[in-house]
């Protein structure tokens, strides 16, 4: 961490200029040369003209892009403007000076907020929600006071105190007792939930800080960390922190998964732009070249679960009564399976990227990554502890169409080749559940932790695969996204885990075939909504099981917010996710949801 801070200090010393942004069209060449764009000095990620200051984007942009764009601003034009060309030649205005025009707004970053399980309101506001919540197959009265502030153009702060009172089944309705939901405030990390977000700057700014429980995180190209989200389990709330800093010749990205328990999850990327000094025609291609070193680590990854019997027994689940009686446990938190042994799960990687196309309407970037899951010491006797590695060759394309109302497209295509004892995107959206049980099918208490499952696979078993992602967004509003990945055996033994599969047949299912669908409308109008659908690890069966269409490996998150009256909002959530069954010990897929009436007010609302 000290090295990252030192490097960031050096890199920040490099000069940079403001990112250009187009806000007007249809002006003459002379007007273009003389008019200053009032918004040019305030670049906004994802082209969000109405975004409130300090509000983090939904995933943001790669700081490597932002750094290069600032470095390549044409000095002959005011901020927010670019040279006016005709047939490849610079036009001269009536005043005899080189003509400039407003730059078309180009949207580069993530186009959706995929990975989060809640709606994010972008305006300053205050509100008190009163309603019903269905959690853990029980009924609760939900009371939620929240307040969001946006200070100037950089700072934003959101606070809230969610309170769920047991309504029925040993609740106030049938017993008269007032009882808070015990899972909400029984871990140290849970008490940080009052901080919804604290943000400085934006993702593409030279310095960016985002402390939040609302957003998923990706490091680099996603070969190691792809949309990691610490709050996929409704029984656990973690507030993470993201810090980025960059200069003309490089920068850093870093992510802390839990500010209360820093040892929980850490990830970071250091990148250098060795050709950042290039000018002229090559600046749009070789000038974008960067080299990155990245790593992510869970210092207490579950390795062996505490079971009632040593073989195939159901795992024990921690709570405030059980954990004090388990001094031998290496990890015991309420609502999560107890781990007798933990190990460090760490993935390291190196990558290179450049640009082959960069115009006002298109941006295409190829990249190559190599990542490796590190081996562990002292594996369980008779089992493997060796980690493997894999290559990713990818292409990221961003395309914009339209002048004022922009149609933005984002496409990712990757080819992969990796060892059997490695998994691309190891720290993903559902890591916080699958680190206890690497679920690849129907709910079953026999699943082992993710680290143990992957390390027990045969390194001689070689696989090739692919990842495809496409997203579309219209005018910073309605957005769609779809992603699909799979892999197949290409060399080495047919079985991915050999004789060890006989001990744990579930381990023979690779878990590489995943589908994701997402839609959202996060605009400032009277309606906001999102819906996410995940079909995970359906390698061993049909996509749709007619007997159980959703199955245990289908997860759903959705929410809607309606501005009914000036001081009245209707909020609703429906979700289907994995939770540890306190009796069976297995990760079961449970429905949940909430509905509330929120009395409050939103300031400076846009009616777009």
C-alpha positions as CSV (number, residue, x, y, z in Angstrom):
1,X,0.0,0.0,0.0
2,X,2.9,2.4,0.8
3,X,4.3,1.7,-2.7
4,X,1.0,2.5,-4.3
5,X,0.7,5.8,-2.4
6,X,4.3,6.7,-3.4
7,X,3.8,5.9,-7.0
8,X,0.5,7.8,-7.1
9,X,2.4,10.9,-5.7
10,X,5.0,10.7,-8.5
11,X,2.4,10.2,-11.2
12,X,0.2,13.0,-10.1
13,X,3.1,15.4,-10.6
14,X,2.8,14.9,-14.4
15,X,0.9,17.7,-16.2
16,X,-2.6,17.2,-17.6
17,X,-5.3,19.3,-19.1
18,X,-9.1,19.2,-19.0
19,X,-11.0,16.5,-21.0
20,X,-13.0,18.0,-23.8
21,X,-16.7,17.7,-24.1
22,X,-19.2,18.7,-26.8
23,X,-22.4,20.5,-25.7
24,X,-23.6,22.4,-28.8
25,X,-23.9,21.7,-32.6
26,X,-24.8,23.7,-35.7
27,X,-22.5,26.8,-35.2
28,X,-20.4,28.5,-37.7
29,X,-16.6,28.1,-37.8
30,X,-16.0,31.6,-36.5
31,X,-18.4,31.1,-33.6
32,X,-16.7,27.8,-32.9
33,X,-13.4,29.6,-32.6
34,X,-14.6,32.3,-30.3
35,X,-17.3,30.7,-28.0
36,X,-16.3,29.1,-24.8
37,X,-18.2,26.0,-23.7
38,X,-19.4,26.6,-20.1
39,X,-19.3,22.9,-19.3
40,X,-16.0,22.1,-20.8
41,X,-14.1,22.4,-17.6
42,X,-16.4,20.0,-15.9
43,X,-16.0,16.6,-17.6
44,X,-18.7,14.1,-16.7
45,X,-18.4,10.4,-17.0
46,X,-20.9,8.5,-19.3
47,X,-21.9,11.8,-20.8
48,X,-24.3,12.5,-17.9
49,X,-25.1,16.2,-18.5
50,X,-27.5,16.2,-15.6
51,X,-25.5,14.2,-13.1
52,X,-25.3,15.7,-9.7
53,X,-21.7,16.7,-8.6
54,X,-19.8,14.0,-6.9
55,X,-22.2,11.1,-7.7
56,X,-20.2,8.1,-8.8
57,X,-21.0,6.7,-12.2
58,X,-22.3,3.2,-12.6
59,X,-19.0,1.4,-12.9
60,X,-17.1,4.4,-14.4
61,X,-14.3,4.5,-17.0
62,X,-10.9,3.1,-17.1
63,X,-8.6,5.9,-15.7
64,X,-6.1,4.9,-18.4
65,X,-8.5,6.4,-20.9
66,X,-9.1,9.6,-19.0
67,X,-5.5,10.3,-18.5
68,X,-4.7,9.9,-22.2
69,X,-7.6,12.1,-23.3
70,X,-6.5,14.9,-21.0
71,X,-2.9,14.6,-22.2
72,X,-3.9,14.8,-25.9
73,X,-6.0,17.9,-25.7
74,X,-5.2,20.2,-28.7
75,X,-3.6,23.3,-27.4
76,X,-4.8,25.5,-30.3
77,X,-8.5,25.1,-29.2
78,X,-10.2,26.1,-26.0
79,X,-11.2,23.4,-23.5
80,X,-14.1,21.4,-24.8
81,X,-13.3,22.1,-28.4
82,X,-11.3,20.2,-31.2
83,X,-9.9,21.3,-34.5
84,X,-12.4,21.7,-37.4
85,X,-11.2,19.6,-40.3
86,X,-12.4,19.3,-43.9
87,X,-11.1,16.4,-46.0
88,X,-8.4,15.8,-43.4
89,X,-7.2,19.4,-43.5
90,X,-7.5,22.1,-40.8
91,X,-10.1,24.8,-41.6
92,X,-9.2,28.5,-41.1
93,X,-11.9,30.8,-39.7
94,X,-12.9,34.2,-41.1
95,X,-10.7,35.8,-38.4
96,X,-7.7,34.0,-40.0
97,X,-7.2,31.7,-37.0
98,X,-7.4,27.9,-37.1
99,X,-11.1,27.0,-36.6
100,X,-12.4,24.8,-33.8
101,X,-15.7,23.2,-33.1
102,X,-17.3,21.8,-30.0
103,X,-16.3,18.2,-29.4
104,X,-19.0,15.5,-29.6
105,X,-19.6,14.0,-26.2
106,X,-18.1,10.5,-26.2
107,X,-19.4,8.0,-23.7
108,X,-16.9,5.3,-22.8
109,X,-17.5,3.8,-19.4
110,X,-19.8,1.1,-18.1
111,X,-23.2,1.8,-19.4
112,X,-25.1,0.1,-16.5
113,X,-24.9,-0.3,-12.8
114,X,-24.9,-4.1,-13.1
115,X,-23.7,-5.9,-9.9
116,X,-25.6,-3.7,-7.4
117,X,-28.8,-4.9,-5.7
118,X,-30.3,-1.5,-5.0
119,X,-31.5,1.6,-6.9
120,X,-29.2,4.6,-6.6
121,X,-30.9,8.0,-6.4
122,X,-28.7,10.7,-8.0
123,X,-30.3,13.9,-6.5
124,X,-29.8,15.5,-3.1
125,X,-32.7,14.4,-1.0
126,X,-34.1,13.3,2.4
127,X,-36.8,10.7,3.0
128,X,-38.4,8.4,5.6
129,X,-39.5,5.0,4.2
130,X,-42.2,3.0,6.0
131,X,-43.3,-0.4,4.7
132,X,-43.1,-4.2,4.6
133,X,-40.0,-6.4,4.0
134,X,-40.0,-10.2,3.4
135,X,-36.6,-11.5,4.5
136,X,-35.5,-15.1,5.4
137,X,-39.1,-16.3,4.9
138,X,-40.3,-14.0,7.6
139,X,-42.2,-10.7,7.7
140,X,-40.8,-7.4,9.0
141,X,-41.9,-3.8,9.4
142,X,-39.3,-1.7,7.6
143,X,-38.4,1.8,8.7
144,X,-35.7,3.5,6.7
145,X,-34.6,7.2,7.2
146,X,-32.1,8.3,4.5
147,X,-30.5,11.6,3.4
148,X,-28.2,12.3,0.5
149,X,-26.1,15.5,0.1
150,X,-24.1,16.8,-2.9
151,X,-21.6,19.6,-2.1
152,X,-20.3,21.6,-5.0
153,X,-18.9,19.7,-7.9
154,X,-16.8,17.1,-6.0
155,X,-18.2,15.8,-2.8
156,X,-21.3,13.7,-2.1
157,X,-22.5,12.0,1.1
158,X,-25.3,9.5,1.7
159,X,-26.5,8.3,5.1
160,X,-29.2,5.9,6.2
161,X,-30.3,3.7,9.1
162,X,-32.3,0.7,7.8
163,X,-34.4,-0.8,10.6
164,X,-36.4,-4.1,10.2
165,X,-38.8,-5.0,13.1
166,X,-40.0,-8.6,13.3
167,X,-43.8,-8.4,12.5
168,X,-45.0,-12.0,12.6
169,X,-43.7,-15.4,13.9
170,X,-42.4,-14.2,17.3
171,X,-42.9,-10.6,16.3
172,X,-44.9,-7.6,17.6
173,X,-48.1,-8.8,15.7
174,X,-48.4,-12.1,17.6
175,X,-46.4,-11.5,20.8
176,X,-46.3,-7.8,21.3
177,X,-42.5,-7.8,21.4
178,X,-40.4,-5.2,19.5
179,X,-37.5,-7.1,18.0
180,X,-35.0,-5.9,15.4
181,X,-33.8,-8.3,12.8
182,X,-30.8,-9.8,14.4
183,X,-28.9,-10.3,11.1
184,X,-28.8,-6.6,10.4
185,X,-26.5,-5.6,13.2
186,X,-24.6,-8.6,14.5
187,X,-21.3,-8.3,12.7
188,X,-18.7,-5.4,13.0
189,X,-19.1,-4.6,9.3
190,X,-22.9,-4.2,9.7
191,X,-22.6,-1.0,11.7
192,X,-20.9,0.8,8.7
193,X,-24.2,0.4,6.8
194,X,-25.3,3.9,8.0
195,X,-22.8,5.2,5.4
196,X,-24.4,4.6,2.0
197,X,-21.7,6.5,0.1
198,X,-19.0,9.2,0.5
199,X,-17.6,10.3,-2.9
200,X,-15.0,12.7,-4.0
201,X,-14.7,13.5,-7.8
202,X,-15.6,11.1,-10.6
203,X,-14.2,8.0,-11.9
204,X,-12.2,9.7,-14.7
205,X,-10.9,12.5,-12.5
206,X,-7.2,12.7,-11.6
207,X,-8.1,11.8,-8.0
208,X,-11.2,9.8,-7.2
209,X,-12.5,8.4,-4.0
210,X,-15.7,6.3,-3.5
211,X,-16.6,4.8,-0.2
212,X,-19.9,2.9,-0.7
213,X,-22.1,-0.2,-0.3
214,X,-24.0,0.4,-3.5
215,X,-21.6,-0.3,-6.4
216,X,-19.8,-3.3,-7.9
217,X,-16.0,-2.9,-8.6
218,X,-13.9,-4.0,-11.6
219,X,-10.1,-3.8,-11.6
220,X,-8.5,-3.4,-15.0
221,X,-10.0,-5.6,-17.7
222,X,-11.8,-7.9,-15.3
223,X,-9.5,-10.9,-15.7
224,X,-9.1,-11.0,-11.9
225,X,-11.9,-8.8,-10.4
226,X,-15.0,-8.4,-12.5
227,X,-18.0,-6.6,-10.9
228,X,-17.1,-7.8,-7.4
229,X,-19.9,-6.9,-5.0
230,X,-19.6,-7.4,-1.2
231,X,-23.3,-7.3,-0.4
232,X,-24.8,-10.1,-2.5
233,X,-25.8,-11.8,0.8
234,X,-28.7,-9.9,2.4
235,X,-27.4,-11.0,5.9
236,X,-24.1,-9.1,5.5
237,X,-23.5,-5.5,4.7
238,X,-20.0,-4.3,3.8
239,X,-18.9,-0.8,2.9
240,X,-16.0,-0.8,0.4
241,X,-13.7,1.9,-0.8
242,X,-12.3,2.7,-4.2
243,X,-9.4,5.0,-4.8
244,X,-7.9,6.0,-8.2
245,X,-5.1,8.4,-9.1
246,X,-3.3,9.0,-12.3
247,X,-1.1,11.3,-14.3
248,X,0.1,11.5,-17.9
249,X,2.5,8.6,-17.6
250,X,0.5,6.2,-15.4
251,X,-1.6,5.7,-12.3
252,X,-3.2,3.4,-9.8
253,X,-6.5,1.8,-9.1
254,X,-7.3,0.3,-5.7
255,X,-10.2,-1.3,-4.0
256,X,-10.9,-2.2,-0.3
257,X,-13.8,-4.6,0.1
258,X,-14.6,-3.8,3.7
259,X,-13.4,-0.6,5.5
260,X,-14.2,-2.1,8.9
261,X,-12.3,-5.4,8.3
262,X,-9.5,-4.4,5.8
263,X,-8.1,-7.9,5.7
264,X,-11.3,-9.2,4.1
265,X,-10.6,-8.3,0.5
266,X,-8.0,-6.0,-1.3
267,X,-7.4,-5.4,-5.0
268,X,-5.2,-3.0,-6.9
269,X,-3.7,-2.2,-10.3
270,X,-0.6,-0.1,-11.1
271,X,-0.2,1.0,-14.7
272,X,2.5,2.8,-16.6
273,X,2.1,4.6,-20.0
274,X,5.7,4.5,-21.3
275,X,4.8,6.2,-24.6
276,X,2.7,9.0,-23.1
277,X,5.2,11.5,-24.5
278,X,4.4,10.7,-28.1
279,X,2.8,13.4,-30.2
280,X,1.7,13.6,-33.8
281,X,-0.3,10.9,-35.7
282,X,0.9,8.0,-33.5
283,X,-0.5,9.6,-30.3
284,X,-4.0,8.1,-31.1
285,X,-2.5,4.6,-31.3
286,X,0.8,3.9,-29.6
287,X,0.3,6.8,-27.3
288,X,-2.4,4.9,-25.6
289,X,-0.3,1.9,-24.8
290,X,-0.1,0.9,-21.1
291,X,1.4,-1.9,-19.0
292,X,-0.4,-2.9,-15.8
293,X,0.4,-5.1,-12.8
294,X,-2.6,-6.2,-10.7
295,X,-3.4,-8.3,-7.7
296,X,-6.4,-9.2,-5.6
297,X,-6.4,-11.1,-2.3
298,X,-8.8,-12.5,0.3
299,X,-6.7,-13.1,3.4
300,X,-9.2,-15.3,5.1
301,X,-10.8,-17.3,2.3
302,X,-12.7,-20.3,3.6
303,X,-10.8,-23.6,2.9
304,X,-12.4,-26.2,5.1
305,X,-15.9,-25.9,6.5
306,X,-16.9,-27.0,10.0
307,X,-19.3,-29.9,9.5
308,X,-21.4,-32.0,11.8
309,X,-19.6,-35.1,10.5
310,X,-16.2,-35.1,8.8
311,X,-17.4,-36.4,5.4
312,X,-20.5,-35.1,3.7
313,X,-22.0,-33.6,6.9
314,X,-23.9,-30.4,6.7
315,X,-21.9,-27.3,7.5
316,X,-22.5,-25.3,10.7
317,X,-23.7,-21.7,10.3
318,X,-22.5,-19.0,12.7
319,X,-24.7,-16.8,14.8
320,X,-24.2,-14.7,17.9
321,X,-24.7,-17.7,20.2
322,X,-22.7,-20.3,18.2
323,X,-19.6,-18.3,17.3
324,X,-18.4,-17.8,21.0
325,X,-18.6,-21.6,21.4
326,X,-16.3,-22.2,18.4
327,X,-12.8,-21.1,19.5
328,X,-11.2,-23.5,17.1
329,X,-12.9,-21.8,14.1
330,X,-10.7,-19.8,11.8
331,X,-13.7,-17.8,10.6
332,X,-17.1,-17.4,12.2
333,X,-19.5,-14.7,11.4
334,X,-23.3,-14.6,12.0
335,X,-25.3,-15.8,9.0
336,X,-22.3,-17.4,7.2
337,X,-20.9,-21.0,7.3
338,X,-18.2,-21.6,9.8
339,X,-14.7,-22.3,8.5
340,X,-12.3,-24.5,10.5
341,X,-9.4,-23.5,8.1
342,X,-8.8,-20.5,6.0
343,X,-6.1,-19.7,3.5
344,X,-5.0,-16.7,1.5
345,X,-6.7,-16.7,-1.9
346,X,-4.6,-14.4,-4.2
347,X,-4.5,-13.9,-7.9
348,X,-1.8,-11.8,-9.6
349,X,-1.6,-10.6,-13.2
350,X,0.1,-8.5,-15.8
351,X,-1.6,-6.9,-18.9
352,X,-0.8,-4.8,-21.9
353,X,-3.3,-2.7,-23.8
354,X,-3.2,-0.2,-26.7
355,X,-5.6,1.5,-29.2
356,X,-6.1,0.7,-32.8
357,X,-9.0,3.0,-33.5
358,X,-9.8,6.3,-31.9
359,X,-12.3,8.7,-33.6
360,X,-15.2,10.8,-32.4
361,X,-17.6,7.9,-32.9
362,X,-15.5,4.8,-32.1
363,X,-12.9,3.7,-29.7
364,X,-11.4,0.2,-30.0
365,X,-8.8,-1.2,-27.6
366,X,-7.2,-4.7,-27.8
367,X,-5.5,-6.1,-24.7
368,X,-3.8,-9.3,-23.4
369,X,-3.8,-10.4,-19.7
370,X,-2.0,-13.2,-17.9
371,X,-3.2,-14.1,-14.4
372,X,-2.4,-16.7,-11.9
373,X,-4.0,-18.1,-8.8
374,X,-1.2,-18.5,-6.3
375,X,-0.6,-21.9,-4.6
376,X,-1.2,-22.4,-0.9
377,X,0.9,-23.9,1.9
378,X,-0.3,-27.0,3.9
379,X,-3.2,-28.3,1.8
380,X,-5.4,-31.0,3.3
381,X,-3.6,-34.3,3.2
382,X,-4.2,-36.1,-0.1
383,X,-5.4,-33.0,-1.9
384,X,-3.8,-30.5,-4.2
385,X,-2.7,-27.0,-3.3
386,X,-1.2,-25.8,-6.6
387,X,-2.7,-22.8,-8.4
388,X,-2.8,-22.4,-12.2
389,X,-2.9,-19.6,-14.6
390,X,-4.5,-18.4,-17.8
391,X,-4.3,-16.0,-20.8
392,X,-7.0,-13.6,-21.9
393,X,-6.9,-12.0,-25.4
394,X,-9.6,-9.4,-25.6
395,X,-11.1,-6.4,-27.5
396,X,-13.1,-3.6,-26.0
397,X,-15.1,-1.5,-28.4
398,X,-17.0,1.7,-27.5
399,X,-19.2,3.3,-30.2
400,X,-21.4,6.5,-30.1
401,X,-24.0,7.7,-32.5
402,X,-26.0,10.9,-32.4
403,X,-25.1,14.5,-31.7
404,X,-27.3,15.8,-28.8
405,X,-29.0,12.6,-27.6
406,X,-26.3,9.9,-27.8
407,X,-26.7,6.2,-28.5
408,X,-23.8,4.5,-26.7
409,X,-22.7,0.9,-27.4
410,X,-20.1,-1.1,-25.5
411,X,-18.8,-4.5,-26.7
412,X,-16.3,-6.8,-25.0
413,X,-15.1,-10.0,-26.7
414,X,-12.5,-12.2,-25.0
415,X,-10.8,-15.5,-25.9
416,X,-9.3,-17.5,-23.0
417,X,-6.9,-20.4,-22.5
418,X,-6.3,-21.6,-18.9
419,X,-5.3,-24.4,-16.6
420,X,-7.9,-26.6,-14.9
421,X,-6.9,-25.2,-11.5
422,X,-7.6,-21.6,-12.5
423,X,-10.8,-19.7,-13.1
424,X,-11.0,-16.4,-15.1
425,X,-12.6,-13.5,-13.1
426,X,-12.1,-15.4,-9.9
427,X,-13.4,-12.5,-7.7
428,X,-16.8,-11.9,-9.3
429,X,-20.3,-10.6,-8.3
430,X,-21.1,-13.8,-6.3
431,X,-17.7,-14.4,-4.7
432,X,-18.9,-13.6,-1.2
433,X,-21.3,-16.5,-1.3
434,X,-19.4,-19.0,-3.5
435,X,-16.2,-18.6,-1.4
436,X,-18.0,-20.8,1.2
437,X,-19.7,-23.2,-1.3
438,X,-18.8,-23.2,-5.0
439,X,-22.4,-23.8,-6.2
440,X,-22.6,-25.4,-9.6
441,X,-26.1,-26.8,-9.6
442,X,-28.9,-27.7,-7.2
443,X,-28.6,-26.7,-3.5
444,X,-26.5,-29.3,-1.8
445,X,-24.5,-29.2,1.5
446,X,-21.7,-31.2,-0.1
447,X,-20.3,-28.2,-2.0
448,X,-16.8,-27.2,-0.8
449,X,-15.3,-23.7,-0.7
450,X,-14.3,-22.1,-4.0
451,X,-10.6,-22.0,-3.2
452,X,-10.5,-25.7,-2.2
453,X,-12.5,-26.7,-5.3
454,X,-10.4,-24.8,-7.8
455,X,-7.0,-25.9,-6.3
456,X,-8.1,-29.5,-6.3
457,X,-8.5,-29.5,-10.1
458,X,-5.9,-31.0,-12.4
459,X,-3.4,-28.5,-13.8
460,X,-2.8,-30.9,-16.8
461,X,-6.5,-30.4,-17.8
462,X,-6.5,-27.5,-20.3
463,X,-9.5,-25.4,-21.2
464,X,-10.3,-22.8,-23.8
465,X,-13.2,-20.4,-23.6
466,X,-14.7,-17.1,-24.4
467,X,-16.5,-14.1,-22.8
468,X,-18.9,-11.9,-24.8
469,X,-20.6,-8.8,-23.4
470,X,-22.8,-6.1,-25.2
471,X,-24.4,-3.0,-23.7
472,X,-26.5,-0.2,-25.0
473,X,-27.5,3.1,-23.5
474,X,-29.7,5.9,-24.8
475,X,-29.2,9.5,-23.7
476,X,-27.9,8.5,-20.2
477,X,-31.2,6.8,-19.5
478,X,-32.6,3.5,-20.7
479,X,-29.9,0.8,-20.9
480,X,-29.6,-2.9,-21.7
481,X,-26.8,-5.3,-21.1
482,X,-26.1,-9.0,-21.8
483,X,-23.1,-11.2,-21.2
484,X,-22.3,-14.9,-21.8
485,X,-19.3,-17.0,-21.0
486,X,-18.3,-20.6,-21.4
487,X,-15.3,-22.9,-21.7
488,X,-14.5,-26.4,-23.0
489,X,-11.8,-29.1,-22.6
490,X,-9.0,-28.9,-25.2
491,X,-6.1,-30.9,-23.9
492,X,-5.0,-33.2,-21.0
493,X,-7.1,-35.6,-19.0
494,X,-10.9,-35.5,-19.6
495,X,-11.7,-35.2,-16.0
496,X,-11.0,-31.8,-14.4
497,X,-10.3,-33.2,-11.0
498,X,-9.4,-36.9,-11.5
499,X,-9.7,-39.2,-8.5
500,X,-10.6,-36.3,-6.3
501,X,-13.9,-36.1,-8.1
502,X,-14.8,-39.4,-6.5
503,X,-14.7,-37.8,-3.1
504,X,-16.8,-34.8,-4.2
505,X,-18.8,-35.4,-7.4
506,X,-20.0,-31.8,-7.4
507,X,-16.4,-30.7,-8.1
508,X,-16.5,-32.3,-11.5
509,X,-18.8,-29.6,-12.8
510,X,-16.6,-26.8,-14.1
511,X,-19.1,-23.9,-13.5
512,X,-17.9,-22.0,-16.5
513,X,-21.2,-21.4,-18.4
514,X,-22.9,-18.2,-17.1
515,X,-25.5,-15.9,-18.6
516,X,-26.3,-12.4,-17.4
517,X,-29.1,-10.1,-18.6
518,X,-29.8,-6.5,-17.3
519,X,-32.1,-3.6,-18.0
520,X,-32.3,-0.2,-16.2
521,X,-33.7,3.2,-16.4
522,X,-31.9,5.5,-13.9
523,X,-33.0,8.8,-15.2
524,X,-34.4,11.7,-13.2
525,X,-38.0,11.4,-14.4
526,X,-41.0,10.1,-12.3
527,X,-39.9,6.5,-12.9
528,X,-36.7,4.6,-12.1
529,X,-36.2,0.9,-12.3
530,X,-33.7,-1.9,-12.9
531,X,-33.7,-5.7,-13.3
532,X,-30.8,-8.2,-13.3
533,X,-31.0,-11.9,-14.2
534,X,-28.2,-14.3,-13.6
535,X,-28.1,-17.9,-14.7
536,X,-24.9,-19.4,-13.1
537,X,-23.0,-22.6,-13.7
538,X,-25.5,-24.5,-15.9
539,X,-22.8,-26.6,-17.6
540,X,-24.3,-29.9,-16.6
541,X,-27.9,-29.4,-17.7
542,X,-30.3,-27.6,-20.0
543,X,-30.7,-23.8,-19.7
544,X,-34.3,-24.3,-18.7
545,X,-35.4,-27.1,-16.4
546,X,-39.1,-27.6,-17.2
547,X,-39.6,-29.2,-13.7
548,X,-37.9,-26.2,-11.9
549,X,-37.6,-23.4,-14.5
550,X,-35.5,-21.2,-12.2
551,X,-33.5,-23.8,-10.4
552,X,-31.1,-23.1,-7.5
553,X,-28.5,-21.4,-9.7
554,X,-30.8,-18.6,-11.0
555,X,-30.5,-15.2,-9.2
556,X,-32.7,-12.2,-9.7
557,X,-32.5,-8.6,-8.4
558,X,-34.9,-5.8,-9.3
559,X,-36.2,-2.5,-7.9
560,X,-38.6,0.3,-8.9
561,X,-39.1,3.9,-7.6
562,X,-42.1,6.0,-8.6
563,X,-42.4,9.7,-7.8
564,X,-46.1,9.8,-7.1
565,X,-46.5,13.2,-5.4
566,X,-44.0,16.0,-4.7
567,X,-43.3,14.6,-1.2
568,X,-44.3,10.9,-1.8
569,X,-42.3,8.1,-3.4
570,X,-43.2,4.4,-3.9
571,X,-40.3,2.0,-3.6
572,X,-40.3,-1.7,-4.2
573,X,-37.6,-4.5,-4.4
574,X,-37.8,-8.1,-5.4
575,X,-34.8,-10.4,-5.3
576,X,-33.8,-14.1,-5.3
577,X,-30.4,-14.9,-4.0
578,X,-28.3,-17.4,-2.1
579,X,-28.4,-17.5,1.7
580,X,-26.9,-19.9,4.2
581,X,-29.7,-22.1,5.6
582,X,-29.1,-22.1,9.4
583,X,-30.4,-25.7,9.7
584,X,-29.2,-27.5,6.6
585,X,-26.0,-25.4,6.2
586,X,-26.3,-25.3,2.4
587,X,-26.6,-22.1,0.3
588,X,-30.3,-22.0,-0.6
589,X,-31.9,-19.7,-3.1
590,X,-34.6,-17.7,-1.3
591,X,-37.0,-15.0,-2.5
592,X,-37.1,-11.7,-0.7
593,X,-38.4,-8.2,-1.2
594,X,-39.8,-5.0,0.2
595,X,-42.3,-2.3,-0.4
596,X,-42.5,1.1,1.3
597,X,-44.0,4.6,1.1
598,X,-41.2,7.2,1.3
599,X,-42.1,10.7,2.6
600,X,-39.4,13.1,1.6
601,X,-38.2,15.5,-1.0
602,X,-35.6,15.5,-3.9
603,X,-33.8,18.8,-4.7
604,X,-32.9,20.0,-8.2
605,X,-34.7,17.2,-10.0
606,X,-34.3,17.0,-13.7
607,X,-37.5,16.2,-15.6
608,X,-35.6,14.8,-18.6
